[in-house]
Amino acid sequence: MGIPEGDPAKGAKLFKQRCSQCHTTEKGGKHKTGPNLNGLFGRKTGQAPGFTYTPNNINKGIIWGPDTLFEYLENPKKYIPGTKMVFAGLKKKNERADLIAFLAEATKKN
């Protein structure tokens, strides 16, 4: 399943509109309804320190990267049944690619 090339600037707008009410990206950022996403890439599901995850999220056992995020962001509740993430997902491939391009830059550990 090829991921289209994403535009980080478009992804930043998407994040602000659709994700920032529940997530932060900066190092040391607070958890909100969802976990802080700093260091997301290469991290196993359910492992952000200090955030309380559902057992289903913890036990999913995948490593977050472009491919897993691309699938997850389309329909989070289908990818991890029992997750407490209420976001319905992004159906458009280009929107998911843009958001992933943004997250790849914004969540790097500094």
N, CA, C and O atoms as a printed pandas DataFrame, in Angstrom:
     atom_number atom_name residue_name chain_id  residue_number  x_coord  y_coord  z_coord
0              1         N          MET        A               1    0.849   -1.167    0.000
1              2        CA          MET        A               1    0.000    0.000    0.000
2              3         C          MET        A               1    0.894    1.229    0.000
3              4         O          MET        A               1    1.473    1.557    1.035
4              5         N          GLY        A               2    1.023    1.914   -1.118
5              6        CA          GLY        A               2    1.899    3.065   -1.184
6              7         C          GLY        A               2    1.300    4.275   -0.498
7              8         O          GLY        A               2    0.104    4.548   -0.600
8              9         N          ILE        A               3    2.151    4.984    0.196
9             10        CA          ILE        A               3    1.729    6.216    0.849
10            11         C          ILE        A               3    2.119    7.368   -0.064
11            12         O          ILE        A               3    3.284    7.479   -0.447
12            13         N          PRO        A               4    1.165    8.234   -0.422
13            14        CA          PRO        A               4    1.525    9.390   -1.234
14            15         C          PRO        A               4    2.503   10.293   -0.486
15            16         O          PRO        A               4    2.574   10.258    0.742
16            17         N          GLU        A               5    3.255   11.100   -1.229
17            18        CA          GLU        A               5    4.154   12.044   -0.571
18            19         C          GLU        A               5    3.309   13.111    0.106
19            20         O          GLU        A               5    2.407   13.683   -0.507
20            21         N          GLY        A               6    3.604   13.374    1.365
21            22        CA          GLY        A               6    2.817   14.327    2.127
22            23         C          GLY        A               6    3.438   15.706    2.178
23            24         O          GLY        A               6    4.643   15.864    1.981
24            25         N          ASP        A               7    2.618   16.695    2.440
25            26        CA          ASP        A               7    3.046   18.079    2.580
26            27         C          ASP        A               7    2.942   18.459    4.058
27            28         O          ASP        A               7    1.838   18.579    4.588
28            29         N          PRO        A               8    4.093   18.650    4.732
29            30        CA          PRO        A               8    4.066   18.955    6.164
30            31         C          PRO        A               8    3.276   20.223    6.513
31            32         O          PRO        A               8    2.662   20.288    7.578
32            33         N          ALA        A               9    3.287   21.229    5.631
33            34        CA          ALA        A               9    2.547   22.472    5.910
34            35         C          ALA        A               9    1.038   22.199    5.928
35            36         O          ALA        A               9    0.325   22.705    6.795
36            37         N          LYS        A              10    0.563   21.411    4.983
37            38        CA          LYS        A              10   -0.850   21.035    4.971
38            39         C          LYS        A              10   -1.163   20.162    6.184
39            40         O          LYS        A              10   -2.230   20.276    6.786
40            41         N          GLY        A              11   -0.218   19.289    6.532
41            42        CA          GLY        A              11   -0.391   18.435    7.701
42            43         C          GLY        A              11   -0.475   19.230    8.992
43            44         O          GLY        A              11   -1.212   18.858    9.906
44            45         N          ALA        A              12    0.281   20.328    9.075
45            46        CA          ALA        A              12    0.231   21.189   10.266
46            47         C          ALA        A              12   -1.157   21.792   10.424
47            48         O          ALA        A              12   -1.683   21.867   11.534
48            49         N          LYS        A              13   -1.751   22.222    9.313
49            50        CA          LYS        A              13   -3.107   22.772    9.366
50            51         C          LYS        A              13   -4.101   21.701    9.807
51            52         O          LYS        A              13   -4.973   21.952   10.638
52            53         N          LEU        A              14   -3.957   20.504    9.239
53            54        CA          LEU        A              14   -4.837   19.395    9.627
54            55         C          LEU        A              14   -4.695   19.085   11.111
55            56         O          LEU        A              14   -5.691   18.896   11.810
56            57         N          PHE        A              15   -3.450   19.034   11.592
57            58        CA          PHE        A              15   -3.214   18.747   13.001
58            59         C          PHE        A              15   -3.903   19.790   13.870
59            60         O          PHE        A              15   -4.568   19.446   14.847
60            61         N          LYS        A              16   -3.749   21.058   13.519
61            62        CA          LYS        A              16   -4.352   22.127   14.312
62            63         C          LYS        A              16   -5.879   21.996   14.321
63            64         O          LYS        A              16   -6.515   22.181   15.358
64            65         N          GLN        A              17   -6.464   21.675   13.159
65            66        CA          GLN        A              17   -7.919   21.587   13.046
66            67         C          GLN        A              17   -8.495   20.315   13.665
67            68         O          GLN        A              17   -9.554   20.355   14.291
68            69         N          ARG        A              18   -7.808   19.193   13.497
69            70        CA          ARG        A              18   -8.416   17.899   13.818
70            71         C          ARG        A              18   -7.790   17.170   15.008
71            72         O          ARG        A              18   -8.416   16.272   15.572
72            73         N          CYS        A              19   -6.568   17.540   15.400
73            74        CA          CYS        A              19   -5.845   16.737   16.394
74            75         C          CYS        A              19   -5.434   17.494   17.658
75            76         O          CYS        A              19   -5.353   16.909   18.738
76            77         N          SER        A              20   -5.173   18.807   17.519
77            78        CA          SER        A              20   -4.552   19.545   18.622
78            79         C          SER        A              20   -5.443   19.692   19.849
79            80         O          SER        A              20   -4.946   19.983   20.937
80            81         N          GLN        A              21   -6.748   19.495   19.694
81            82        CA          GLN        A              21   -7.604   19.566   20.879
82            83         C          GLN        A              21   -7.335   18.399   21.831
83            84         O          GLN        A              21   -7.644   18.479   23.020
84            85         N          CYS        A              22   -6.752   17.302   21.298
85            86        CA          CYS        A              22   -6.490   16.121   22.136
86            87         C          CYS        A              22   -5.010   15.756   22.267
87            88         O          CYS        A              22   -4.646   14.987   23.157
88            89         N          HIS        A              23   -4.147   16.297   21.390
89            90        CA          HIS        A              23   -2.728   15.895   21.370
90            91         C          HIS        A              23   -1.798   17.098   21.311
91            92         O          HIS        A              23   -2.150   18.146   20.769
92            93         N          THR        A              24   -0.603   16.931   21.879
93            94        CA          THR        A              24    0.496   17.880   21.726
94            95         C          THR        A              24    1.651   17.129   21.069
95            96         O          THR        A              24    1.670   15.898   21.057
96            97         N          THR        A              25    2.613   17.874   20.521
97            98        CA          THR        A              25    3.738   17.219   19.832
98            99         C          THR        A              25    5.094   17.576   20.418
99           100         O          THR        A              25    6.066   16.858   20.188
100          101         N          GLU        A              26    5.183   18.669   21.170
101          102        CA          GLU        A              26    6.491   19.131   21.617
102          103         C          GLU        A              26    7.050   18.260   22.740
103          104         O          GLU        A              26    6.309   17.640   23.503
104          105         N          LYS        A              27    8.373   18.234   22.812
105          106        CA          LYS        A              27    9.034   17.485   23.880
106          107         C          LYS        A              27    8.597   18.058   25.224
107          108         O          LYS        A              27    8.639   19.270   25.437
108          109         N          GLY        A              28    8.183   17.183   26.118
109          110        CA          GLY        A              28    7.730   17.608   27.438
110          111         C          GLY        A              28    6.315   18.159   27.446
111          112         O          GLY        A              28    5.841   18.641   28.475
112          113         N          GLY        A              29    5.629   18.091   26.292
113          114        CA          GLY        A              29    4.264   18.590   26.203
114          115         C          GLY        A              29    3.318   17.777   27.072
115          116         O          GLY        A              29    3.559   16.603   27.352
116          117         N          LYS        A              30    2.246   18.419   27.490
117          118        CA          LYS        A              30    1.277   17.758   28.359
118          119         C          LYS        A              30    0.428   16.755   27.592
119          120         O          LYS        A              30    0.181   16.910   26.397
120          121         N          HIS        A              31   -0.008   15.733   28.299
121          122        CA          HIS        A              31   -1.040   14.851   27.776
122          123         C          HIS        A              31   -2.352   15.605   27.898
123          124         O          HIS        A              31   -2.568   16.332   28.868
124          125         N          LYS        A              32   -3.221   15.435   26.925
125          126        CA          LYS        A              32   -4.564   15.983   27.001
126          127         C          LYS        A              32   -5.499   14.782   27.079
127          128         O          LYS        A              32   -5.235   13.844   27.831
128          129         N          THR        A              33   -6.581   14.797   26.318
129          130        CA          THR        A              33   -7.444   13.613   26.231
130          131         C          THR        A              33   -6.654   12.463   25.629
131          132         O          THR        A              33   -6.859   11.302   25.983
132          133         N          GLY        A              34   -5.745   12.799   24.713
133          134        CA          GLY        A              34   -4.832   11.833   24.095
134          135         C          GLY        A              34   -3.405   12.126   24.544
135          136         O          GLY        A              34   -3.141   13.172   25.137
136          137         N          PRO        A              35   -2.484   11.205   24.264
137          138        CA          PRO        A              35   -1.111   11.379   24.727
138          139         C          PRO        A              35   -0.333   12.416   23.935
139          140         O          PRO        A              35   -0.663   12.718   22.788
140          141         N          ASN        A              36    0.702   12.956   24.562
141          142        CA          ASN        A              36    1.681   13.762   23.852
142          143         C          ASN        A              36    2.344   12.844   22.821
143          144         O          ASN        A              36    2.657   11.694   23.128
144          145         N          LEU        A              37    2.555   13.340   21.621
145          146        CA          LEU        A              37    3.050   12.502   20.524
146          147         C          LEU        A              37    4.549   12.623   20.279
147          148         O          LEU        A              37    5.058   12.025   19.331
148          149         N          ASN        A              38    5.271   13.375   21.103
149          150        CA          ASN        A              38    6.706   13.499   20.890
150          151         C          ASN        A              38    7.356   12.121   20.975
151          152         O          ASN        A              38    7.085   11.351   21.896
152          153         N          GLY        A              39    8.220   11.820   20.000
153          154        CA          GLY        A              39    8.874   10.515   19.967
154          155         C          GLY        A              39    7.986    9.400   19.451
155          156         O          GLY        A              39    8.284    8.224   19.662
156          157         N          LEU        A              40    6.899    9.749   18.776
157          158        CA          LEU        A              40    5.931    8.756   18.303
158          159         C          LEU        A              40    6.541    7.726   17.365
159          160         O          LEU        A              40    6.319    6.527   17.534
160          161         N          PHE        A              41    7.313    8.182   16.373
161          162        CA          PHE        A              41    7.857    7.262   15.370
162          163         C          PHE        A              41    8.885    6.331   16.008
163          164         O          PHE        A              41    9.834    6.784   16.648
164          165         N          GLY        A              42    8.689    5.052   15.830
165          166        CA          GLY        A              42    9.568    4.046   16.421
166          167         C          GLY        A              42    9.133    3.579   17.798
167          168         O          GLY        A              42    9.770    2.703   18.383
168          169         N          ARG        A              43    8.060    4.150   18.323
169          170        CA          ARG        A              43    7.549    3.763   19.647
170          171         C          ARG        A              43    6.440    2.733   19.476
171          172         O          ARG        A              43    5.667    2.782   18.519
172          173         N          LYS        A              44    6.377    1.805   20.420
173          174        CA          LYS        A              44    5.336    0.789   20.433
174          175         C          LYS        A              44    4.016    1.406   20.909
175          176         O          LYS        A              44    4.014    2.368   21.677
176          177         N          THR        A              45    2.899    0.843   20.444
177          178        CA          THR        A              45    1.586    1.339   20.868
178          179         C          THR        A              45    1.453    1.307   22.386
179          180         O          THR        A              45    1.948    0.403   23.058
180          181         N          GLY        A              46    0.765    2.330   22.905
181          182        CA          GLY        A              46    0.461    2.361   24.330
182          183         C          GLY        A              46    1.647    2.598   25.227
183          184         O          GLY        A              46    1.652    2.115   26.359
184          185         N          GLN        A              47    2.669    3.332   24.768
185          186        CA          GLN        A              47    3.896    3.456   25.557
186          187         C          GLN        A              47    4.315    4.885   25.892
187          188         O          GLN        A              47    5.427    5.074   26.385
188          189         N          ALA        A              48    3.485    5.899   25.649
189          190        CA          ALA        A              48    3.874    7.263   26.038
190          191         C          ALA        A              48    3.883    7.339   27.565
191          192         O          ALA        A              48    2.850    7.115   28.197
192          193         N          PRO        A              49    5.026    7.649   28.160
193          194        CA          PRO        A              49    5.119    7.671   29.627
194          195         C          PRO        A              49    4.098    8.611   30.253
195          196         O          PRO        A              49    3.954    9.758   29.830
196          197         N          GLY        A              50    3.391    8.115   31.264
197          198        CA          GLY        A              50    2.462    8.934   32.018
198          199         C          GLY        A              50    1.057    9.005   31.464
199          200         O          GLY        A              50    0.200    9.660   32.058
200          201         N          PHE        A              51    0.788    8.341   30.327
201          202        CA          PHE        A              51   -0.562    8.353   29.778
202          203         C          PHE        A              51   -1.214    7.004   30.035
203          204         O          PHE        A              51   -0.566    5.966   29.899
204          205         N          THR        A              52   -2.488    7.009   30.404
205          206        CA          THR        A              52   -3.216    5.776   30.683
206          207         C          THR        A              52   -3.924    5.297   29.422
207          208         O          THR        A              52   -4.869    5.928   28.947
208          209         N          TYR        A              53   -3.459    4.184   28.896
209          210        CA          TYR        A              53   -4.012    3.591   27.677
210          211         C          TYR        A              53   -4.967    2.451   28.009
211          212         O          TYR        A              53   -4.948    1.909   29.114
212          213         N          THR        A              54   -5.801    2.099   27.034
213          214        CA          THR        A              54   -6.626    0.905   27.172
214          215         C          THR        A              54   -5.722   -0.320   26.986
215          216         O          THR        A              54   -4.696   -0.228   26.312
216          217         N          PRO        A              55   -6.085   -1.450   27.566
217          218        CA          PRO        A              55   -5.300   -2.677   27.354
218          219         C          PRO        A              55   -5.180   -3.022   25.863
219          220         O          PRO        A              55   -4.142   -3.524   25.431
220          221         N          ASN        A              56   -6.219   -2.762   25.081
221          222        CA          ASN        A              56   -6.172   -3.084   23.648
222          223         C          ASN        A              56   -5.076   -2.287   22.957
223          224         O          ASN        A              56   -4.385   -2.807   22.081
224          225         N          ASN        A              57   -4.917   -1.031   23.345
225          226        CA          ASN        A              57   -3.888   -0.203   22.741
226          227         C          ASN        A              57   -2.502   -0.703   23.156
227          228         O          ASN        A              57   -1.607   -0.828   22.320
228          229         N          ILE        A              58   -2.335   -0.982   24.420
229          230        CA          ILE        A              58   -1.050   -1.479   24.925
230          231         C          ILE        A              58   -0.685   -2.802   24.258
231          232         O          ILE        A              58    0.466   -3.019   23.879
232          233         N          ASN        A              59   -1.666   -3.674   24.120
233          234        CA          ASN        A              59   -1.406   -5.023   23.607
234          235         C          ASN        A              59   -1.381   -5.136   22.092
235          236         O          ASN        A              59   -1.077   -6.206   21.564
236          237         N          LYS        A              60   -1.695   -4.052   21.375
237          238        CA          LYS        A              60   -1.657   -4.106   19.900
238          239         C          LYS        A              60   -0.264   -4.515   19.440
239          240         O          LYS        A              60   -0.123   -5.313   18.514
240          241         N          GLY        A              61    0.756   -3.974   20.080
241          242        CA          GLY        A              61    2.117   -4.447   19.859
242          243         C          GLY        A              61    2.770   -4.045   18.548
243          244         O          GLY        A              61    3.747   -4.675   18.142
244          245         N          ILE        A              62    2.270   -3.022   17.875
245          246        CA          ILE        A              62    2.946   -2.596   16.653
246          247         C          ILE        A              62    3.836   -1.393   16.973
247          248         O          ILE        A              62    3.694   -0.754   18.016
248          249         N          ILE        A              63    4.739   -1.107   16.067
249          250        CA          ILE        A              63    5.622    0.048   16.195
250          251         C          ILE        A              63    5.101    1.134   15.266
251          252         O          ILE        A              63    4.852    0.884   14.087
252          253         N          TRP        A              64    4.936    2.353   15.805
253          254        CA          TRP        A              64    4.434    3.447   14.989
254          255         C          TRP        A              64    5.462    3.910   13.976
255          256         O          TRP        A              64    6.614    4.186   14.308
256          257         N          GLY        A              65    5.017    3.988   12.740
257          258        CA          GLY        A              65    5.819    4.493   11.631
258          259         C          GLY        A              65    4.861    4.935   10.542
259          260         O          GLY        A              65    3.647    4.855   10.730
260          261         N          PRO        A              66    5.370    5.400    9.406
261          262        CA          PRO        A              66    4.479    5.878    8.339
262          263         C          PRO        A              66    3.422    4.859    7.908
263          264         O          PRO        A              66    2.255    5.217    7.747
264          265         N          ASP        A              67    3.811    3.607    7.721
265          266        CA          ASP        A              67    2.846    2.608    7.247
266          267         C          ASP        A              67    1.752    2.319    8.274
267          268         O          ASP        A              67    0.574    2.250    7.924
268          269         N          THR        A              68    2.140    2.150    9.542
269          270        CA          THR        A              68    1.142    1.844   10.571
270          271         C          THR        A              68    0.242    3.047   10.826
271          272         O          THR        A              68   -0.963    2.891   11.024
272          273         N          LEU        A              69    0.818    4.241   10.822
273          274        CA          LEU        A              69    0.003    5.444   11.016
274          275         C          LEU        A              69   -0.963    5.652    9.854
275          276         O          LEU        A              69   -2.100    6.075   10.062
276          277         N          PHE        A              70   -0.516    5.359    8.633
277          278        CA          PHE        A              70   -1.368    5.536    7.460
278          279         C          PHE        A              70   -2.623    4.681    7.578
279          280         O          PHE        A              70   -3.727    5.126    7.264
280          281         N          GLU        A              71   -2.438    3.455    8.032
281          282        CA          GLU        A              71   -3.582    2.562    8.210
282          283         C          GLU        A              71   -4.422    2.982    9.417
283          284         O          GLU        A              71   -5.648    3.035    9.328
284          285         N          TYR        A              72   -3.777    3.276   10.529
285          286        CA          TYR        A              72   -4.469    3.659   11.760
286          287         C          TYR        A              72   -5.322    4.910   11.569
287          288         O          TYR        A              72   -6.479    4.949   11.988
288          289         N          LEU        A              73   -4.748    5.933   10.934
289          290        CA          LEU        A              73   -5.439    7.214   10.807
290          291         C          LEU        A              73   -6.658    7.153    9.896
291          292         O          LEU        A              73   -7.496    8.055    9.926
292          293         N          GLU        A              74   -6.769    6.113    9.094
293          294        CA          GLU        A              74   -7.959    5.966    8.260
294          295         C          GLU        A              74   -9.177    5.620    9.116
295          296         O          GLU        A              74  -10.276    6.119    8.877
296          297         N          ASN        A              75   -8.969    4.756   10.120
297          298        CA          ASN        A              75  -10.072    4.327   10.975
298          299         C          ASN        A              75   -9.494    3.767   12.280
299          300         O          ASN        A              75   -9.325    2.554   12.409
300          301         N          PRO        A              76   -9.190    4.643   13.248
301          302        CA          PRO        A              76   -8.541    4.203   14.482
302          303         C          PRO        A              76   -9.272    3.080   15.218
303          304         O          PRO        A              76   -8.629    2.158   15.719
304          305         N          LYS        A              77  -10.589    3.140   15.290
305          306        CA          LYS        A              77  -11.333    2.121   16.046
306          307         C          LYS        A              77  -11.323    0.759   15.353
307          308         O          LYS        A              77  -11.477   -0.270   16.012
308          309         N          LYS        A              78  -11.146    0.744   14.049
309          310        CA          LYS        A              78  -11.025   -0.522   13.337
310          311         C          LYS        A              78   -9.620   -1.097   13.534
311          312         O          LYS        A              78   -9.457   -2.306   13.697
312          313         N          TYR        A              79   -8.607   -0.225   13.517
313          314        CA          TYR        A              79   -7.217   -0.674   13.639
314          315         C          TYR        A              79   -6.906   -1.157   15.052
315          316         O          TYR        A              79   -6.212   -2.157   15.235
316          317         N          ILE        A              80   -7.424   -0.442   16.048
317          318        CA          ILE        A              80   -7.256   -0.848   17.452
318          319         C          ILE        A              80   -8.638   -0.839   18.103
319          320         O          ILE        A              80   -9.019    0.149   18.732
320          321         N          PRO        A              81   -9.395   -1.939   17.957
321          322        CA          PRO        A              81  -10.703   -2.006   18.617
322          323         C          PRO        A              81  -10.541   -1.803   20.131
323          324         O          PRO        A              81   -9.653   -2.385   20.753
324          325         N          GLY        A              82  -11.397   -0.987   20.697
325          326        CA          GLY        A              82  -11.301   -0.734   22.136
326          327         C          GLY        A              82  -10.445    0.468   22.486
327          328         O          GLY        A              82  -10.309    0.800   23.664
328          329         N          THR        A              83   -9.859    1.135   21.486
329          330        CA          THR        A              83   -9.095    2.346   21.787
330          331         C          THR        A              83  -10.043    3.414   22.314
331          332         O          THR        A              83  -11.224    3.429   21.965
332          333         N          LYS        A              84   -9.528    4.306   23.151
333          334        CA          LYS        A              84  -10.399    5.376   23.625
334          335         C          LYS        A              84  -10.330    6.601   22.728
335          336         O          LYS        A              84  -10.949    7.622   23.024
336          337         N          MET        A              85   -9.580    6.510   21.630
337          338        CA          MET        A              85   -9.522    7.622   20.679
338          339         C          MET        A              85  -10.855    7.714   19.948
339          340         O          MET        A              85  -11.275    6.765   19.288
340          341         N          VAL        A              86  -11.515    8.856   20.069
341          342        CA          VAL        A              86  -12.845    9.008   19.487
342          343         C          VAL        A              86  -12.817    9.558   18.061
343          344         O          VAL        A              86  -13.864    9.672   17.424
344          345         N          PHE        A              87  -11.658    9.893   17.565
345          346        CA          PHE        A              87  -11.498   10.442   16.219
346          347         C          PHE        A              87  -11.967    9.424   15.181
347          348         O          PHE        A              87  -11.565    8.261   15.217
348          349         N          ALA        A              88  -12.816    9.866   14.261
349          350        CA          ALA        A              88  -13.390    8.962   13.255
350          351         C          ALA        A              88  -12.387    8.549   12.179
351          352         O          ALA        A              88  -12.559    7.509   11.543
352          353         N          GLY        A              89  -11.358    9.338   11.973
353          354        CA          GLY        A              89  -10.345    8.993   10.984
354          355         C          GLY        A              89  -10.339    9.951    9.806
355          356         O          GLY        A              89  -11.235   10.780    9.653
356          357         N          LEU        A              90   -9.311    9.820    8.978
357          358        CA          LEU        A              90   -9.166   10.605    7.757
358          359         C          LEU        A              90   -9.275    9.646    6.586
359          360         O          LEU        A              90   -8.402    8.799    6.398
360          361         N          LYS        A              91  -10.321    9.762    5.805
361          362        CA          LYS        A              91  -10.550    8.832    4.695
362          363         C          LYS        A              91   -9.669    9.146    3.483
363          364         O          LYS        A              91   -9.311    8.244    2.726
364          365         N          LYS        A              92   -9.318   10.424    3.300
365          366        CA          LYS        A              92   -8.542   10.830    2.125
366          367         C          LYS        A              92   -7.064   10.497    2.321
367          368         O          LYS        A              92   -6.440   10.911    3.298
368          369         N          LYS        A              93   -6.518    9.736    1.363
369          370        CA          LYS        A              93   -5.112    9.304    1.454
370          371         C          LYS        A              93   -4.161   10.486    1.558
371          372         O          LYS        A              93   -3.208   10.451    2.337
372          373         N          ASN        A              94   -4.415   11.537    0.775
373          374        CA          ASN        A              94   -3.506   12.688    0.786
374          375         C          ASN        A              94   -3.523   13.406    2.125
375          376         O          ASN        A              94   -2.488   13.902    2.571
376          377         N          GLU        A              95   -4.671   13.468    2.767
377          378        CA          GLU        A              95   -4.737   14.097    4.092
378          379         C          GLU        A              95   -3.941   13.290    5.108
379          380         O          GLU        A              95   -3.230   13.856    5.938
380          381         N          ARG        A              96   -4.061   11.971    5.043
381          382        CA          ARG        A              96   -3.280   11.133    5.960
382          383         C          ARG        A              96   -1.787   11.305    5.699
383          384         O          ARG        A              96   -0.999   11.397    6.640
384          385         N          ALA        A              97   -1.399   11.348    4.438
385          386        CA          ALA        A              97    0.016   11.516    4.086
386          387         C          ALA        A              97    0.534   12.872    4.574
387          388         O          ALA        A              97    1.651   12.964    5.084
388          389         N          ASP        A              98   -0.279   13.926    4.419
389          390        CA          ASP        A              98    0.123   15.254    4.888
390          391         C          ASP        A              98    0.299   15.262    6.406
391          392         O          ASP        A              98    1.274   15.813    6.918
392          393         N          LEU        A              99   -0.636   14.657    7.117
393          394        CA          LEU        A              99   -0.556   14.621    8.579
394          395         C          LEU        A              99    0.676   13.832    9.035
395          396         O          LEU        A              99    1.359   14.243    9.972
396          397         N          ILE        A             100    0.958   12.722    8.392
397          398        CA          ILE        A             100    2.133   11.913    8.746
398          399         C          ILE        A             100    3.416   12.691    8.470
399          400         O          ILE        A             100    4.352   12.633    9.267
400          401         N          ALA        A             101    3.474   13.427    7.342
401          402        CA          ALA        A             101    4.656   14.242    7.028
402          403         C          ALA        A             101    4.879   15.296    8.112
403          404         O          ALA        A             101    6.012   15.542    8.525
404          405         N          PHE        A             102    3.790   15.914    8.566
405          406        CA          PHE        A             102    3.896   16.883    9.661
406          407         C          PHE        A             102    4.370   16.209   10.942
407          408         O          PHE        A             102    5.296   16.691   11.595
408          409         N          LEU        A             103    3.739   15.097   11.301
409          410        CA          LEU        A             103    4.090   14.405   12.550
410          411         C          LEU        A             103    5.535   13.921   12.541
411          412         O          LEU        A             103    6.195   13.926   13.580
412          413         N          ALA        A             104    6.032   13.504   11.379
413          414        CA          ALA        A             104    7.418   13.030   11.289
414          415         C          ALA        A             104    8.391   14.130   11.706
415          416         O          ALA        A             104    9.427   13.855   12.311
416          417         N          GLU        A             105    8.050   15.368   11.381
417          418        CA          GLU        A             105    8.915   16.495   11.766
418          419         C          GLU        A             105    8.608   16.979   13.185
419          420         O          GLU        A             105    9.520   17.214   13.977
420          421         N          ALA        A             106    7.337   17.124   13.494
421          422        CA          ALA        A             106    6.934   17.759   14.754
422          423         C          ALA        A             106    7.151   16.899   15.984
423          424         O          ALA        A             106    7.240   17.421   17.095
424          425         N          THR        A             107    7.239   15.576   15.800
425          426        CA          THR        A             107    7.352   14.691   16.973
426          427         C          THR        A             107    8.762   14.153   17.190
427          428         O          THR        A             107    8.976   13.299   18.050
428          429         N          LYS        A             108    9.726   14.649   16.412
429          430        CA          LYS        A             108   11.113   14.207   16.611
430          431         C          LYS        A             108   11.562   14.593   18.007
431          432         O          LYS        A             108   11.316   15.705   18.474
432          433         N          LYS        A             109   12.223   13.657   18.663
433          434        CA          LYS        A             109   12.751   13.965   19.994
434          435         C          LYS        A             109   13.863   14.992   19.842
435          436         O          LYS        A             109   14.779   14.811   19.039
436          437         N          ASN        A             110   13.784   16.052   20.604
437          438        CA          ASN        A             110   14.805   17.116   20.528
438          439         C          ASN        A             110   15.641   17.136   21.770
439          440         O          ASN        A             110   16.549   17.960   21.890
